[in-house]
Amino acid sequence: MANLVSKGFILNFSTNLHAGSGDANYGIIDKLVQREPATNRPIIHSSSLKGALREYFEFKNPPLRDKDKVTTSNFVREVFGSHQNDDNMESGKCRFLAAYLLSIPVRSNTIPYFMATSVDVLKELKHEAESTGYSLSTTLVAEIDSIIELFKVNGEENLHNGNPIIFTNNFGLNVILEDWVANVKENVNVTELEKITGSNLAVFNSSDFAKLCNQLPVIARNQLENGESKNLWYEEVVPRFSRFFQFTLIPDETNIEIDSFLKDLINPDNTFQIGANATIGYGYCKFNTL
């Protein structure tokens, strides 16, 4: 098999996302979102992501069916692998990694929301890029490094302390983000970083960002029969405008189908749906190059 190279993407959600964990839960919230075990932050598991993308591209490139025989289109076979009922079983040539939370909207007293991330999320973005062989721009790396320096005290990293930091005084010096008062650091450039996190960036310490991620919106859902409530349940969602970063490994060789897939993936005219509740508008996003 050819060597693999890394392609980095940003998933920008225009609607709420519920990529369900599927775990039994006996608390107030019946349906929880997927979370990364080590950090407890929202995640989109690689199987969920690959399945959603496969469904989209199989709709455009459907398999041929003849009685019990299924023949996967060459495009889908190359990218994702053969259909489970295909006579010729082959694995796909792309390797889809999980999508990790990059930024999430946090309400403010000055504008509707800032885009919140944390210093450890930015460190993980650098680490994931390095470990997969993806080259972030030197400007982006420099901006991340300058933010990491802000969370040092006497030269030591202090990731669990300090108020959130914003990088503009356009909204005054008394900006409140949920329950936190923001510090303004005008002299730190975040132009490239805001291209991937979203505008009006706010960087939280690790502990406070964990609290934000543990206070996701919860929506009540109900099943009615003849106007009578039969089943009321509560569902956790990742709010719209949230962004995730993701890396996909592809063969380091010319492949028409994979090249077409990558082009379609970042086409601004294409919208993808991930997770549950597609019919009520959950999980719609666009992919952009990292």
C-alpha positions in Angstrom: 0.0 0.0 0.0 1.2 3.5 -0.8 2.4 5.9 2.0 -0.4 7.9 3.6 -0.5 11.7 3.8 -2.7 13.8 6.1 -5.4 16.2 5.0 -6.8 18.6 7.6 -10.4 19.9 7.7 -12.6 22.2 9.8 -16.3 21.1 10.3 -18.4 24.3 10.6 -21.9 23.4 11.9 -24.8 25.6 10.8 -27.3 23.7 13.0 -27.3 21.9 16.3 -25.5 18.5 16.4 -26.5 15.3 18.1 -24.0 12.6 17.4 -25.4 10.3 20.0 -23.2 8.2 22.4 -25.7 5.3 22.4 -24.9 4.7 26.1 -27.6 4.0 28.7 -28.1 7.0 30.9 -30.2 7.0 34.1 -29.9 10.8 34.7 -32.2 13.6 33.7 -30.8 13.7 30.2 -31.8 10.7 28.2 -29.7 11.0 25.1 -26.1 12.3 25.4 -23.7 13.3 22.8 -20.4 11.5 22.1 -17.6 12.5 24.3 -13.8 12.0 24.2 -13.0 9.7 27.1 -9.7 11.5 28.2 -11.1 15.1 28.1 -14.9 14.6 28.2 -15.2 17.1 25.5 -17.7 16.5 22.6 -16.3 14.4 19.8 -17.5 12.9 16.5 -16.2 9.3 16.4 -14.5 8.3 13.2 -17.2 5.6 12.6 -20.0 8.2 12.8 -18.1 10.6 10.5 -17.2 8.0 7.9 -20.7 6.6 7.9 -22.3 10.0 7.4 -19.9 10.8 4.5 -20.4 7.4 3.0 -24.2 7.8 3.0 -23.9 11.2 1.3 -21.6 9.9 -1.5 -23.5 6.6 -1.9 -26.6 8.7 -2.7 -24.6 10.4 -5.5 -22.9 7.1 -6.5 -25.4 4.4 -5.7 -24.4 0.7 -5.8 -25.8 -1.6 -8.5 -28.2 -4.2 -7.3 -29.2 -7.4 -9.1 -31.3 -9.6 -6.9 -29.0 -10.5 -4.0 -25.9 -9.2 -5.7 -24.6 -5.8 -4.8 -21.8 -4.0 -6.8 -20.4 -1.0 -5.1 -19.6 2.0 -7.3 -15.9 2.3 -8.0 -15.9 5.8 -6.4 -17.3 4.6 -3.1 -15.2 1.4 -3.1 -12.0 3.4 -3.5 -12.8 6.0 -0.8 -14.9 4.0 1.7 -14.7 0.4 0.8 -17.1 -2.2 -0.6 -20.7 -2.6 0.5 -21.2 -5.3 3.1 -23.1 -7.4 0.6 -20.7 -6.9 -2.2 -19.2 -10.0 -3.8 -15.7 -8.4 -3.8 -15.0 -7.1 -0.4 -12.3 -4.4 -0.3 -11.5 -1.8 2.4 -11.4 1.9 1.4 -8.2 3.7 0.8 -9.0 6.7 3.1 -8.5 6.5 6.8 -10.9 8.8 8.7 -9.8 10.0 12.1 -12.2 11.4 14.8 -13.3 15.0 14.7 -12.4 16.9 17.9 -14.1 20.0 19.2 -12.2 23.2 18.3 -14.5 26.0 19.3 -18.0 26.5 20.6 -20.2 29.6 21.0 -20.4 31.2 24.4 -22.9 33.9 25.2 -21.8 37.4 26.0 -23.2 40.6 27.4 -22.0 42.7 24.5 -22.6 40.6 21.4 -24.7 37.4 21.0 -21.6 35.2 21.3 -17.9 34.8 21.2 -16.2 31.6 19.9 -14.7 29.9 22.9 -11.8 27.5 22.8 -9.1 26.6 25.3 -5.3 26.6 25.4 -5.2 22.8 25.7 -7.5 22.4 22.7 -5.0 24.5 20.7 -2.1 22.4 21.9 -4.0 19.3 20.9 -4.6 20.7 17.4 -0.8 21.2 17.0 -0.1 17.7 18.4 -2.7 16.0 16.1 -1.3 17.8 13.1 2.2 16.9 13.9 1.4 13.2 14.7 -0.4 12.8 11.4 2.2 14.7 9.4 0.0 17.6 8.5 1.7 21.0 8.2 -0.1 23.9 9.8 0.9 27.3 8.4 3.8 28.9 10.2 1.6 32.0 11.0 -1.1 29.8 12.6 1.5 28.0 14.7 3.1 31.3 15.8 -0.3 32.6 16.9 -1.1 29.4 18.9 2.3 29.6 20.5 1.8 33.2 21.5 -1.5 32.2 23.2 0.2 29.4 25.0 2.7 31.9 26.4 -0.2 33.9 27.9 -1.0 30.9 30.1 2.4 30.7 31.7 3.4 32.0 35.1 7.1 32.3 35.8 7.8 30.3 32.7 5.5 27.4 33.7 2.3 26.4 32.0 -0.7 27.4 34.2 -3.6 25.9 32.1 -6.2 25.7 34.9 -6.1 29.3 36.1 -6.9 32.8 34.8 -9.9 34.5 33.2 -10.8 33.9 29.6 -8.9 36.1 27.1 -10.3 38.0 24.2 -8.3 39.9 21.6 -10.2 43.1 20.8 -11.5 46.1 22.8 -14.2 46.8 20.2 -16.8 45.7 22.8 -15.3 47.6 25.8 -13.3 46.3 28.7 -16.2 44.8 30.7 -17.0 41.8 28.6 -18.7 38.9 30.4 -18.8 35.5 28.9 -21.4 33.4 30.7 -20.2 33.6 34.3 -16.6 34.8 33.5 -15.2 38.3 33.1 -12.8 38.4 30.1 -9.4 39.9 30.0 -8.5 41.9 26.9 -5.2 41.3 25.1 -5.1 43.7 22.1 -1.5 43.1 21.2 -1.9 39.4 20.4 -2.6 38.7 16.7 -5.2 35.9 16.1 -6.1 36.7 12.5 -5.2 33.2 11.1 -6.6 31.4 14.2 -10.0 33.1 13.8 -10.2 31.8 10.3 -10.6 28.3 11.7 -12.2 29.0 15.1 -14.6 31.7 14.0 -14.5 35.5 14.7 -14.4 37.1 18.1 -12.2 34.4 19.7 -12.1 33.8 23.4 -9.5 31.4 24.9 -10.5 29.8 28.2 -8.3 27.9 30.7 -8.7 24.2 30.8 -11.0 24.0 33.8 -13.4 26.7 32.7 -13.6 25.3 29.2 -14.4 21.9 30.7 -17.3 23.5 32.6 -18.6 25.0 29.3 -18.5 21.6 27.6 -20.4 20.1 30.5 -23.2 22.6 30.2 -24.3 21.9 26.6 -27.9 22.8 25.6 -30.6 20.2 26.4 -33.7 20.1 24.3 -37.0 18.5 25.3 -38.5 16.1 22.8 -42.0 14.6 22.9 -43.9 11.9 21.2 -47.6 12.6 20.7 -50.4 10.2 19.9 -53.8 11.8 19.2 -52.5 15.0 20.9 -51.5 13.1 24.1 -48.0 13.0 25.3 -46.7 9.4 25.3 -43.0 9.8 25.7 -41.1 12.9 26.9 -37.3 12.8 26.7 -34.4 15.1 26.9 -31.6 15.3 24.4 -28.2 16.9 24.6 -26.9 18.9 21.6 -23.7 20.6 20.6 -24.9 24.1 19.6 -24.9 25.5 16.1 -21.8 27.5 15.0 -19.6 25.0 16.8 -16.5 23.9 14.9 -14.5 20.6 15.0 -11.1 19.8 13.5 -10.4 16.5 11.7 -7.6 14.7 9.8 -8.1 12.2 7.0 -5.2 10.0 5.8 -5.1 9.3 2.0 -2.7 7.4 -0.3 0.3 9.5 -1.5 -0.4 8.6 -5.1 -2.6 9.8 -7.9 -6.2 8.5 -7.5 -9.0 10.0 -9.6 -11.8 8.9 -7.2 -10.0 10.2 -4.0 -9.1 13.5 -5.7 -12.8 13.9 -6.7 -13.9 13.1 -3.1 -11.6 15.7 -1.6 -12.8 18.3 -4.1 -16.4 17.5 -3.3 -15.8 17.5 0.4 -14.6 21.2 0.5 -17.0 22.4 -2.2 -18.9 25.3 -0.6 -22.1 24.2 -2.4 -22.1 20.9 -0.5 -23.7 20.5 2.9 -23.2 17.3 4.9 -25.4 15.9 7.7 -23.8 14.1 10.6 -25.4 12.4 13.6 -29.1 11.9 14.3 -32.3 13.9 13.6 -31.6 14.9 10.0 -35.3 15.4 9.4 -35.5 18.1 12.0 -32.4 19.9 10.9 -29.6 18.6 13.2 -26.0 18.0 12.2 -25.7 20.1 9.0 -22.2 21.3 8.3 -19.7 22.3 5.7 -16.1 21.2 5.4 -13.2 23.7 5.0 -9.5 23.1 4.5 -7.6 23.5 7.8 
